[in-house]
Amino acid sequence: MSSSSSNVLTAFGTLIATYYAYNIFSFLYLFIFHRSTISRYLQPAIAPAASSTSEHRSWALITGASDGIGLGFAHELASDGFNIILHGRSPTKLAAVEAALKAQYPHISTRLFVLDAYPCSASAIDDYVRGLAKDGLCIRILVNNIGGGALVSPAFRQLTHFTAAEVQKLIDLNVGFPTLLTRALLPVMQEPALVLNLGSFVARIPGPWLTVYAGSKAFNMSWSRSLGLELRAEGRDVEVMGLVVGEVQSAGHPGPVGLVMCSSRTLAKSALDKIGCGRHTVAPWWRHAAILALVECLPDALLNWSMVRATRSLMEKDKKLLEADKRNL
Ligand SMILES: NC(=O)c1ccc[n+]([C@@H]2O[C@H](COP(=O)([O-])OP(=O)(O)OC[C@H]3O[C@@H](n4cnc5c(N)ncnc54)[C@H](OP(=O)(O)O)[C@@H]3O)[C@@H](O)[C@H]2O)c1
């Protein structure tokens, strides 16, 4: 081999080694050394207008907070001292969650936001937010959690096998509702403020039979980045972070917590630990982040082949569960 081609190879090797060393360093930094800046959002209101003392403190609005990851965020933020607005569609379920939070964290205030996110009504959202503005609450955190693929059943299907109403429902819950709520709430939020958007692995590594869900989660992530950049460019002190989520135990995704599946509380805590890291999208639980990093190193053809096999096996498992449910009814 000539010395010039050996120099080119050495330079190429150094470049690749630097790239991987940088990625490993930023992984270790994020998961071991980074310290969350969540406490900056606990600052008291600039001009408190609400009546009771605890109501003057910072509020977090969490959508889909009656169960799963949303409920995990409600507990984690309440334990950090935030007042909580719990959103959901079932007044009974929300009242039970509110009672449990008040019992566990007596120093915080809570409110309920009962609204079915499907069909998504911009005027109902605007009316609710106008009410919050009138009450002068210091809203600093919005967690756009509501969404999922299993909100229609079966979740895994060819696009043409979904009804038009099912497609609309997935788009409303995953895209329409968070976008319209954020649009309405941003002018009312006090800075510094934080917006968290729940995404999914399928946004980065989409498989078949989940087209609408995967597409809508990709929207959530690209939207987080675009919104974060826009707010920064406009001089606003609003941190926007898209959360890339793998398997999490929840009402919509039951299963044992294990090597690749964490609890909803763990996911929420991991996400809050990453606040202030400066990234617009992040996989908050370290094992999800490690899986994603490894999978994204695979060559495209191998990745596509494995995604078809993995999603087919998930689809078959889902089908068996649904058949068993039908038999047990
Ligand atoms: N769990 C996972 O493995 C996983 C993986 C990747 C991404 N994610 C993402 O994480 C987020 C939360 O998922 P999850 O598994 O925690 O969901 P979940 O357990 O199914 O909980 C969904 C929450 O949304 C509420 N909800 C559902 N439909 C609604 C509607 N039409 N109007 C108002 N509220 C409604 C539910 O209320 P009810 O209690 O009344 O049903 C519940 O509080 C989603 O954005 C999902 O895409 C989850």
The ligand as an SDF file (V2000), in Angstrom:
LIG
                    3D

 48 52  0  0  0  0  0  0  0  0999 V2000
  -46.2200    2.6750   26.9640 N   0  0  0  0  0  0  0  0  0  0  0  0
  -45.3090    2.5390   26.0070 C   0  0  0  0  0  0  0  0  0  0  0  0
  -44.6530    1.4940   25.8680 O   0  0  0  0  0  0  0  0  0  0  0  0
  -45.0190    3.6820   25.0750 C   0  0  0  0  0  0  0  0  0  0  0  0
  -44.0120    3.5170   24.1260 C   0  0  0  0  0  0  0  0  0  0  0  0
  -43.7150    4.5780   23.2780 C   0  0  0  0  0  0  0  0  0  0  0  0
  -44.4060    5.7730   23.3750 C   0  0  0  0  0  0  0  0  0  0  0  0
  -45.3900    5.8960   24.3100 N   0  0  0  0  0  0  0  0  0  0  0  0
  -46.1200    7.1790   24.3390 C   0  0  0  0  0  0  0  0  0  0  0  0
  -46.3200    7.5990   25.6800 O   0  0  0  0  0  0  0  0  0  0  0  0
  -47.5670    8.2710   25.7980 C   0  0  0  0  0  0  0  0  0  0  0  0
  -48.3930    7.6570   26.9120 C   0  0  0  0  0  0  0  0  0  0  0  0
  -48.5630    6.2730   26.6630 O   0  0  0  0  0  0  0  0  0  0  0  0
  -49.1480    5.2710   27.7680 P   0  0  0  0  0  0  0  0  0  0  0  0
  -48.7390    3.9060   27.3440 O   0  0  0  0  0  0  0  0  0  0  0  0
  -48.8330    5.7530   29.1190 O   0  0  0  0  0  0  0  0  0  0  0  0
  -50.7300    5.4270   27.5050 O   0  0  0  0  0  0  0  0  0  0  0  0
  -51.9400    4.7960   28.3350 P   0  0  0  0  0  0  0  0  0  0  0  0
  -51.4660    3.9420   29.4360 O   0  0  0  0  0  0  0  0  0  0  0  0
  -52.8370    4.1830   27.3060 O   0  0  0  0  0  0  0  0  0  0  0  0
  -52.6210    6.1060   28.9540 O   0  0  0  0  0  0  0  0  0  0  0  0
  -53.1870    7.0210   28.1070 C   0  0  0  0  0  0  0  0  0  0  0  0
  -53.7870    8.1840   28.8770 C   0  0  0  0  0  0  0  0  0  0  0  0
  -54.4730    8.9820   27.9090 O   0  0  0  0  0  0  0  0  0  0  0  0
  -55.8540    9.0720   28.2640 C   0  0  0  0  0  0  0  0  0  0  0  0
  -56.7190    9.0600   27.0830 N   0  0  0  0  0  0  0  0  0  0  0  0
  -56.8490    8.0890   26.1570 C   0  0  0  0  0  0  0  0  0  0  0  0
  -57.7420    8.4600   25.2280 N   0  0  0  0  0  0  0  0  0  0  0  0
  -58.1700    9.6950   25.5740 C   0  0  0  0  0  0  0  0  0  0  0  0
  -59.0850   10.6150   25.0000 C   0  0  0  0  0  0  0  0  0  0  0  0
  -59.7760   10.3340   23.8930 N   0  0  0  0  0  0  0  0  0  0  0  0
  -59.2840   11.8140   25.6150 N   0  0  0  0  0  0  0  0  0  0  0  0
  -58.6270   12.1130   26.7720 C   0  0  0  0  0  0  0  0  0  0  0  0
  -57.7490   11.2650   27.3690 N   0  0  0  0  0  0  0  0  0  0  0  0
  -57.5340   10.0830   26.7720 C   0  0  0  0  0  0  0  0  0  0  0  0
  -56.1150    7.8420   29.1040 C   0  0  0  0  0  0  0  0  0  0  0  0
  -57.2960    8.0870   29.8400 O   0  0  0  0  0  0  0  0  0  0  0  0
  -58.2350    6.8690   30.3660 P   0  0  0  0  0  0  0  0  0  0  0  0
  -57.6000    6.5080   31.6810 O   0  0  0  0  0  0  0  0  0  0  0  0
  -59.5680    7.5000   30.4820 O   0  0  0  0  0  0  0  0  0  0  0  0
  -58.1530    5.7880   29.3550 O   0  0  0  0  0  0  0  0  0  0  0  0
  -54.8220    7.7570   29.9060 C   0  0  0  0  0  0  0  0  0  0  0  0
  -54.8260    8.6940   30.9450 O   0  0  0  0  0  0  0  0  0  0  0  0
  -48.2250    8.1970   24.4240 C   0  0  0  0  0  0  0  0  0  0  0  0
  -47.9910    9.3890   23.7310 O   0  0  0  0  0  0  0  0  0  0  0  0
  -47.5140    7.0440   23.7400 C   0  0  0  0  0  0  0  0  0  0  0  0
  -47.4860    7.1800   22.3430 O   0  0  0  0  0  0  0  0  0  0  0  0
  -45.7180    4.8850   25.1500 C   0  0  0  0  0  0  0  0  0  0  0  0
  1  2  1  0
  2  3  2  0
  2  4  1  0
  4  5  1  0
  4 48  2  0
  5  6  2  0
  6  7  1  0
  7  8  2  0
  8  9  1  0
  8 48  1  0
  9 10  1  0
  9 46  1  0
 10 11  1  0
 11 12  1  0
 11 44  1  0
 12 13  1  0
 13 14  1  0
 14 15  2  0
 14 16  1  0
 14 17  1  0
 17 18  1  0
 18 19  2  0
 18 20  1  0
 18 21  1  0
 21 22  1  0
 22 23  1  0
 23 24  1  0
 23 42  1  0
 24 25  1  0
 25 26  1  0
 25 36  1  0
 26 27  1  0
 26 35  1  0
 27 28  2  0
 28 29  1  0
 29 30  1  0
 29 35  2  0
 30 31  1  0
 30 32  2  0
 32 33  1  0
 33 34  2  0
 34 35  1  0
 36 37  1  0
 36 42  1  0
 37 38  1  0
 38 39  2  0
 38 40  1  0
 38 41  1  0
 42 43  1  0
 44 45  1  0
 44 46  1  0
 46 47  1  0
M  CHG  2   8   1  16  -1
M  END
$$$$
